[in-house]
Each structure stands twice: as C-alpha cells, then as structure tokens.
C-alpha cells in the first residue's frame, strides 16, 4: 500500500484528543497516560492520515489485548523502538508494544522509559518551533513520493526517517535542557 502524506488538517488535534480520551477510559486502570503524538499532533505538519497515540503503562504485559481488540485494534509484532544514533543505551530500555487499526497506530511504552520521553519531546519541540515544521513536512512528503511502488514501503519509510528524527532529537534535547522541559510538565494532550 503506498504511503500518502496529506496536507495538515485543522481537525487532527481535536480528533487526537477524542481518541486519547476514549482510550484513557477503555484502558483504565492500566494506562497512566494516553497522549496524541506524531505528526498529526503537530499544528501545520503534513502527515499520513493515521493518528499515533502513546499509552504509558507501568507494565508492558498489562492486559490490554481484549480492550484494544474491542475497539478494533490488532496487535503488531513490533516490540522495540529504534535507539537513536550515538546512544549506547541498552535496547531493552526501548521496549514497547504496538497495536494498529484503520486510522490509529497505538504505541504502548513504559512510564519513564526513554522512548516514552522521546515521543513527547519530538512533538513538543516541533510545537515550540513551528518554523521547523515545513522543512520536516517537505522531507516526509518527498520520501513518500520517492518510495511510491517500493515493496515494504512503510518499513523503508520508517528506516529512512529514523536518522532524521535522530537529528531533530539532538536539537530538541538542547532545547529541553535550556527550557527545563519535562515530559510531565504543563498541559499534555
């Protein structure tokens, strides 16, 4: 299936909040937090019309399969995130679980894990730096166009995006240190 990157839509923020609220209710008491992350959570960002949501849990083996199947999500085989270039971190610290549905990619990560933090930092850095949004959006659109017809294009798309995300995170980490940003400070959505 070809990757399609759409122009930003005004309704993405509201839809992301709605999905997060529904999942917060469906996954209680296991979900410590449910966040709208990824490109659809960033104002003005072109994106695949799929909502990335992050559920933070104390235990990755929490019983989430049944409630997620009930809302139409299927478990995917992905159990680890990419460790950013330059980090010598134990890959086990980047464990996750993932489910997907027609318009949702659900990333379940341990509360306090580096991958939980990275997803929120990426989102919040772009929200605080809207001038960077067009460049990253243009990169994603060009990449999707270049991969048209490539077998396993979503896997290749992710593999090519990872080093670019790593570059953003280097700058975002400096911003986080300079501003005192914390994944649990302020309003989360």
N, C-alpha and C positions, 0 to 999 in steps of 0.2 A: 504494500500500500504506500503510495507516495506521501511524502511529508509536505504538509501545507502550512505555511506561516501566514496568518491573517494580519491585516491591519488592526491596531488596537481598537477595542470596543469599550464604550462607556459603561456597559452593563457588567463587565467582567468583575469589578470589585464587589458589587452587590451580590452577584451570583456566587462568588467565592465565599463571602461571609455567610450566605444562606447555606451552602454546602457544609461549611465548617460547623455551623450551629447544629445542623441536623446530625452530623457525625458525632459531635460532642455528646448529644443526647443518646444516640444509638450505642455509643461505646462506653457510656458511664457504667461503672466507676473506673474503668481501666485507663481511660485517656486523661492524662494530666493536662494536656493542652491539645487543641486542634487549630492549625494555622493554615491560612491560604498563602502559599509560597509560589515560587516560579514566576515565569514571565507574565501570566495573566494577573498577578498580584501587583505588578509594577505599572503605574499610570503611564500611558503613552507607548508601552512596549509592544511591538509586534510579537505574536505568539501562535503556536499551534493552539487551536480552539479546544484545549484539554486543560482542565483545572488540576494543578498539582496542589495537593494538600498534605500536610505533615501532622501525624499524630505522635505525640510524645508519651511514652509509656515507661514505667519502672522496669517492666519485664517484657522482653521481646516474645516470650512464649505465652503472653496473656491470651485468654480465649477470645480471639477476635473473628475467627473464621465464620462462625454462624451469623453474628450480626452483620458482617460485611457481605456475606452471600445474600442475606435477606434484603439488602439494598442494591443488589445487582453487581457486586464487585467480585472478581475472581482473583485468587492468589497467583502471583507470578513467581518464577524461580529465583529472582534476584535477592541475594542475601547480604550484599555488601556494597557500599559506595566506593567510588574512586578516591584514593588517598591523594590529596594534592601534591603536585611535584615539589620536591625539596623537603617534604616532611618524612621523617624516618619513623613515623608512628606505626604501631602495631596495627595491621589491617583489621584485626578482630575488634578494635575500638570503633570501626566504621561499619559495624553490623547493622542490618536493617531488615525489614520485611516489606513486601510491596504487594499491593492489590491494584486492579485496574477495572474500569467499567467504561461505558460508552463515552463519557466526557470527563473522566476522573482518573488520575494517577495518584494513588494513596501511598505515601512513604511513611512507614512506621519506624521510628528511631527511639533509642533510649534517651530519657530525660538527662540532660547534661553531657551527652556524647558530642564529640567534635563534629559529626555530620549533622546533628540536630542544629548546632550553633551555626555551622556554615550556611545552611539553607536560609536561616533567618538573617544572617549578616549579608549575604548576597542580595536578598530582597531589600533590606533596609538601606544598604549602601546606594543601590540604584534609586530608591525613593528619595534619598537625600541628595542625589546627584543627577537630576533629570537631564542635564546636558550630555551625559554619557549614554542615555537611552537610545538615541538614534543610531549611534555607531554600533552598539551591540545588536540592535534590531536589524540593521543592514547586514551585519555578518550572518545572523541566523537565516535571513531570507536568501542571501547568496548561497549559503551552504545547502539549504533545502533545494534550491534550484539546481545546484551542481550535482546533487545526488539523485535527481529525477531518474528513475529506472534502475538504480543500483540495487542489487539484491541485498536484503537486510539493511535497508537504508536507515532505519531508526537506530540500529546498533552503530553503524558508521557515523551517523549524525551525532550521537552521544560521544563516541570516541574522539571525534574531531573537536567537539565543543569543550571537552574536559580541560585541555590546556589553556583555552581562552578563559574559562571560568577560573582556573588557577591564577591567571594574570590579574583578573578582577579582584580576587580574594587578597592578593598581595597588597594592593592599594586599599582595599576595604579594611584589612587588618590595621594598617596605619591610621586610617580614619577612626576605627573603633577605639584604638589606644588614645588618640588625640581628643576624642569627644567623650570618652567614658562609656561608650555604647555597651550595652549588655543585652543578651537575648531575652532577658526577662524584665527589662526596664520599660516603662511607658506603656502605651496602649499597643496591644498586639491584635493582629487581625489576619 
